[in-house]
Amino acid sequence: MWSEKIFKLQRIVIGNGFILLTGEWIREAQQVNIVTIYSPSETQHKRTLWDQVRQQKHSLSGDLWGIFGDFNIIREPTERFGTSQRDPGNNSIKEFNDWIDDLEVVEAPWLGRKFT
């Protein structure tokens, strides 16, 4: 899938809802961690996934992290499109944003249209 002359895979972790690849970006001699997420829809299962990814990030070295995938949640109510608002007392949006802040990751900006 990639050239070992560019990225040398060192470790794979397969968790419930995520895959973590750890390796070295050869040219820069830098440790890289790439996480692909497919989050469950149930809030409690999301919390478990978030905790597992948080534990991995806090336990591994490496300056570069990329966390990608389907988080199955929104960051703010304006992102919801074409569905009714769910339980307004649901705290999962705040929890998700707190998780992102705790991991010290930055959401990449959208280019082009948000919804198609």
C-alpha positions in Angstrom: 0.0 0.0 0.0 3.0 2.3 0.5 6.6 2.2 -0.3 8.9 1.1 2.5 11.4 3.6 1.1 9.0 6.3 2.3 7.2 4.8 5.3 8.4 1.9 7.3 5.6 0.2 9.3 6.7 -0.8 12.8 3.5 -1.6 14.7 -0.1 -2.3 14.1 -2.8 -2.1 16.8 -6.3 -3.2 16.0 -8.8 -2.1 18.5 -12.6 -2.1 18.7 -13.4 0.6 16.2 -9.9 1.7 15.2 -6.6 0.6 13.6 -3.4 2.3 14.6 -0.3 2.2 12.4 3.0 3.3 13.8 6.1 3.7 11.7 8.9 5.9 10.6 8.6 8.6 7.9 12.0 7.7 6.4 13.0 11.0 4.7 12.4 13.0 7.8 13.5 10.2 10.2 10.3 11.0 12.2 7.9 8.7 14.1 4.4 8.8 12.7 1.1 7.4 14.2 -1.9 7.1 11.9 -5.3 6.1 13.4 -8.3 5.1 11.3 -11.6 5.2 13.1 -15.0 3.7 12.5 -17.0 4.7 15.5 -20.0 2.9 16.7 -23.3 4.8 17.0 -24.0 4.1 20.7 -22.6 6.8 23.0 -21.2 4.4 25.6 -19.3 2.5 22.9 -18.0 5.8 21.5 -16.7 6.7 25.0 -14.9 3.3 25.1 -13.3 3.9 21.7 -12.2 7.5 22.7 -10.6 6.1 25.8 -8.7 3.4 23.9 -7.4 5.9 21.4 -6.5 8.4 24.2 -4.5 5.7 26.0 -2.6 4.8 22.8 -1.8 8.5 22.1 -0.6 9.1 25.7 1.5 5.9 25.7 3.3 6.2 22.4 6.1 8.4 21.2 6.1 10.3 18.0 5.4 13.9 17.1 3.1 13.3 14.2 -0.4 12.0 14.6 -3.2 11.7 12.0 -6.6 10.6 13.2 -9.0 10.0 10.4 -12.3 8.3 9.8 -16.0 8.2 10.6 -16.5 9.5 14.2 -20.2 9.1 13.9 -20.8 12.3 15.8 -20.8 16.0 15.1 -18.7 18.8 16.7 -21.6 21.3 16.7 -25.3 21.2 16.0 -24.9 23.2 12.8 -23.1 20.2 11.2 -26.3 18.2 11.4 -27.9 18.1 8.0 -31.2 16.5 6.9 -32.1 15.0 10.3 -34.0 16.2 13.2 -32.2 17.3 16.3 -31.8 14.5 18.8 -31.9 14.8 22.6 -30.9 18.4 23.3 -29.6 17.3 26.8 -27.2 14.9 25.1 -23.7 15.8 26.3 -21.8 13.7 23.6 -20.9 16.7 21.5 -19.1 18.3 24.4 -17.5 15.0 25.3 -16.2 14.6 21.7 -14.8 18.2 21.7 -13.2 17.6 25.0 -11.6 14.4 23.7 -10.2 16.3 20.6 -8.8 19.0 23.0 -7.3 16.4 25.3 -5.5 14.7 22.3 -4.2 18.1 21.2 -5.2 17.4 17.6 -6.5 20.0 15.1 -9.4 19.4 12.8 -8.3 19.9 9.2 -10.4 22.7 7.5 -12.9 21.7 4.8 -12.3 22.7 1.2 -15.3 23.1 -1.1 -18.9 22.3 -0.1 -19.7 20.9 3.3 -22.7 18.9 2.2 -23.4 17.2 -1.1 
